[in-house]
Amino acid sequence: MAFVIFLIPCFVVGTDVAFSCQNADDFVGASSPGDIIIGGLFAVHSEMLHPEEDPIKPVIQKCAGFEIQVFLQTLAMIHAIETINNSTLLSGVTLGYEIYDTCAEVTKAMASALRFLSKFNSSEDAVEFKCNYSDYIPRVKAVTGASYSEVSMAVSRLLALQLIPQVSPASSAEILSDKIRFPSFFRTIPSDFHQTRAMTHLICESGWNWIGVIATDDDNGRFALESFGVQAMANNVCIAFKEMLPAYLSDSTFHSKVDQAIEKIVKEKRVNVIVVFMRQFHVLKLFEKAIERNVNKIWIASDNWSAAVKISTIPNIRQLGTVVGFGFKNGNISSFQEFLRNLHKKPTENNKFLREYIMLLSVCAHLEYHDFQTCIANQSQDNLLENNGSKPQIWRDDFLNANVEPGFIRSTMLAVHAIAHAIKGQCKDRDCKDPSAFTPWELLEELKRVVIIDGDKKVKFDSNGDMSTSYDVLLWKEIDGHMEITIMAEYDAEKGGFIFEDEEKKKDFLALKKVQSTCSQPCSPGQVKKVTESPHTCCYECIYCPENHYSNQTDMDYCYRCNNKTYWAPTNSSTCYRKTIYFLAWTDWFAIFLLLLSAFGVVLVLSICVIFTKNLDTPVVKASGGLTVCYIILFSHFLIFLSTVFFIDIPTEFKCKTRQALFGISFTLCISCILIKSLKILLAFSFDPKLQNFLKCMYKPIPTVVTCTGIQVIICTFWLIFRTPFVNQNFSIPRAIILECNEGSIVAFGIMLGYIAALAFICFIFAFKGRKLPENYNEAKFITFGMLIYFIAWIVFIPVYATTFGKYLPAVEIIVVLISNYGILCCTFLPKCYIIIYKQETNTKSAFLKMVYTYSSKSAGSVAVSQVSLDSKSSSLRATITDSGKTEDDSVNGNCHFQVPGQSLIKGKVLPKNAARTMVRKRVSSI
C-alpha cells in the first residue's frame, strides 16, 4: 500500500510534464546534482515518432518502443555513480549526472550533445563560439554513451570541438578507433575488428565457408559488414548473400525488406549459417517472420543482441535452430542486481525513465512474460498517458533481473569508473568542488593513462581508446523447456583463440561442426579445388592431384609437388612416397646367374692352370709358349672374371673407378700376350722370306707386352685423374632411383675399348695369316675364332649399351665381358686341354714331329725354285738346300741380315728327303 501511495504523485507529474518537451530541463531523462556532472546518452526508446503535420516543424518529437535492456544500462550508470559517491574514491567530491534519451536517433542525440557543450551555469544553455576552448567550462566534464555506433560517431564529432571525453559502453564500430577523426572517444569494449575476427574464427573452426549476412543499413551495420567481409576473405570464407534492413522500423520498406531477406535464406539451401549485425528490435521482426516460414539455421549473433532476453523468449524460438553469439565479457554485477531489487524504493521525480517503466508495469501487468515484454516495447508515450487511469500497480523486480545483459551492464559501470578514476587523478592537487578546477581536455589526457581494477585484472585503454577485453561466446540452449543463454567459451581477443572451462562446453562447441554450410563438398586429401564459373572461390570442383603431386589437407587450393629426385606420388595421392632405389643387387636372380658364370670361369681358369702345370713338359704346353706365358694369359682371364664383381651391388666410388680400369688393363694384357703368340706362330711357319724378315724385327715378346699394356695403363690413369667415373643417381624412371656408375667421360671409355679393339684386330690379322697350320695344332685358327667372338660381342654391345637403362645396364657390360672372355679363353686353351686329356697319343714328341714334318713337306713341295740347268749336279742342289737351311737357322736365331738365295729352285722339283728332314728339325726348334 505504501508503494502505491508513493506512485500516485509520480503519475501526476508524469501526466503534466514527463512526455513533453516544454523547456531544456524537460529534455533530460534522468538527473542528479553534483560537483562534477557526467552526461549520459542512451537509446531508452527504439524510435522517434515522425510528425504527421505538414509542413514539418523543427520540434523534438516523442519516442516509442521502450527498451528494457537500455533502461537497465541507465540504471547501471546511476548505480555506479551512487556507488562512487558512497565510497572514498573521490574524497568528498560528488558526481552528478544528466542522462538523455537518444531514441536511437542521431538528430535527438545531437540536441543532447549541444546541451553538453553549453557553458556551465548558463541560464540560457548557450554554446559560446570560440577559437580556443582551452579555458572553456562546459556543462559536463565527460559523457557516457551512446548505445549505437552511428549515434556515437555524430556525437563524438561535436564533443571533439571541446575535447570532452566520451566513453561508450556499447558502440563497437571499428572506425571509432580512428583517433584523428574521433580524438575524444573511448570505449570499454573491444572494436568490431575483434568481434568479426572472432566470428570468422568460429566459422573456420566449424568448417563453414558458405554463409549469409544480414545487417542494419546504418553506420554500425555497414562498418561491421565491411570488417567481417575483410576477415572472411582472409580466411577463405565466402558470403553467399548480403541483406541490408532499413535502420528504422518506421521505414515503409522495412517489412518488404524482411520478407526479401527471409526469401533469400529459404532459397539458398546450402547456406545454413547466418551472421546477423542488427539491433534488437530488427532481430525480433526478422525472427518472427523466420518462425512463420519454418527457417532452421545456425544464427551467429553480434554483441548487440547475443544476450537479448526479449529475443530468446520469443515463442517457438527453438524452431529457428541454434543461436551462437559473442557478448561483452561478463563480470560481477551482484551489487547492481541488489540495486534492482531495491529500485522500488528509489525516488522518481528526477528519473522520467523509471516513471515510464512504472506506468508500463501498470498497463501491461495482466499479460504473461513474453506478451508482457512485447506490450512494454510497443507502448508509445501517448498511449501511456491515455491508459494510465487507476489500474493496479504491481512491481515486478524479477522481470528486470531476468532482462539484465551482464556484458552491457559491466561495460557501462566500467565506463563510469574509468571517468571517476580520471577525475581522481585531476583532483589530487585541486579543489574539485569548484567546477572550473579542471577542463574536459585535461580530463581527456588523464583518461588515457587511467588503470582500473576489474575483478582480479587491471584494464586500461589502448592507444586507440579501446579496452581490449575478451568476449563471451554465448550459446542459446533449451533447458527445461526454456531457452537459456549460456556461456560456451571465452574468446581471447589478443591471442585469437577459444578457451573452454570444461569438456562439456567444448563438446557443445564441437557439435556445431555437424551442420554443413559449404558451397561445395570438401575436397579430401589427394584432391585439389578447381574454381568453377561462380565468382565465389568457395564454389569449386574437386579434381585429383596429378602424378608426382599431392595434397595432405582438405580443401587445398593447389597440390604440392613432390621432390622428383627422391619422391614420387601416384594420382590422387595424399602423400609422397620415397622412390625405390634400384641397383643390380647380389640377390637379384640375374646377378646370381652372372656371378655363377664368372665363378665358373674362375674355376675353368684354375682347372686349366692345373692341367698345364701337370703337363708342363708336353709338346702342347711348350708349343703354347711355355708355362710363364700361359700363366700370364690365365691370370689376365682371372682378373677379367674378377672385374665383373665390381659391376654388382651398390655402386661406390671405388667400384666405379676400379671395374673399368681392371677390365681394360687385364684384357689388354691378355690380348698382348696372344698377339705375341700369333707373331711367333706366324714367324715359325712362314715360308715367305720377306715376311719372316719383318716378323723377326717385330717379335720382341717382353717389350711388346709391356708397351701395349703400359699404353692402356696410361689411358686409364689419365681417365681416372681428369674425368674419373662417379656414382650417379638416375631419375629417368618415375618411381625409382637407379644407382649407377657414370663413366665420367664417354670419350675416355671409348678410347679404352677402342685401344683393346685395335690390339685385337692386329692379333686377328696375324692369326688369320697362320690359319692353315697343321690340323692337330691349329692354334692360330682358334685365336682367329676367339677374336671374331670378341668383335661380334662388342659390336653388339655398343647399340645395346646406348639404348639400355635401368638397373640391368651393368649386366649388359658383364655379359659382353663374359662372352668375349669366355670366347678367347675357350678358343685359346680348350683345344689344347682336349689334346692333353683325350688325345694323349698326339701329345708326344714323335707324333708332334711327324705332324710338323708332314706339314713342312707339303709346304716345301709347293715352294717355287729358280730355273737352273737340268744337268746340274746333285751336289749343287744339296749345297743350295744346305745353305738355305743354314740361312733359315740363322733367321730363327734372330739374324736380320738374311740373304735370299741367288738361285731359283727348279719349278716342279721335290726336295730330297734329307733336306725336308733338316727343315723339320729347324721348325720344331723355332717353335
ABEGO torsion letter per residue (X at the ends): XAAAAAAAAAAAAAAAAAABBABAAAABABBBBBABBBBBBBBABABBBBBABOBBBBBBBBBBGBBAAAAAAAAAAAAAAAAAAABAAAGGBBBBBBBBBAGGBAAAAAAAAAAAABBBGBAAGBBBBBABAAABBBABABBBOBABAAAAAAAAAAAAAAGBBBBBAABABAAAABAAABAABBBABBBAAAAAAAAAAAAAAAGBABBBBBBBBBAAAAAAAAAAAAAAAAAGBBBABBBBBBABAABAAAAAAAAAAAAAAAABAABABBBBBBBAAAAAAAAAAAAAAGBBBBBBBBAAAAABAAAAABBGAAAAEBBBBBBBBBBBAAAAAAAAAAAAABBAAABAAAAAAAAAAAAAAABBAAAAAAAAAABBAAAAAAAAEABBBBBBAAAAAAABBAAAAAAAAAAAAAAAAAAAAAAAABBAABAAABBAAAAAAAAAABBBBBEABBBBBBAAGBBBBBBBBBBBBBBGGBBBBBBABBBBAAAGBBBBABAAAAAAAAAAAABBBBABBBBBBGBBBBBBABABAABBBBBBBBBGBBBABBGBABBBBBBAAABBBBBGBABBBBBBBBBBBAABAAAAAAAAAAAAAAAAAAAAAAAAAAAAABAAAAAAGEAAAAAAAAAAAAAAAAAAAAABEBBBAAAAAAAAAAAAAAAAAAAAAAAAAAAAAAAAABABAAAAAAAAAABBAAAAAAAAAAAAAAAAAAAAAABBBBBBBBAABAABBBBBBBAGBAAAAAAAAAAAAAAAAAAAAAAAAAAABBAABBAAAAAAAAAAAAAAAAAAAAAAAAABBEAAAAAAAAAAAAAAAAAAAAAAAAAAAAAAAABAAAABAAAAAAAAAAAAAAAAAABBBBBBBAABBAAAAAAAAAAAAAAAAAAAAGBABBBBBABBBBBGBBBBAAAAAAAAAAAAAAX
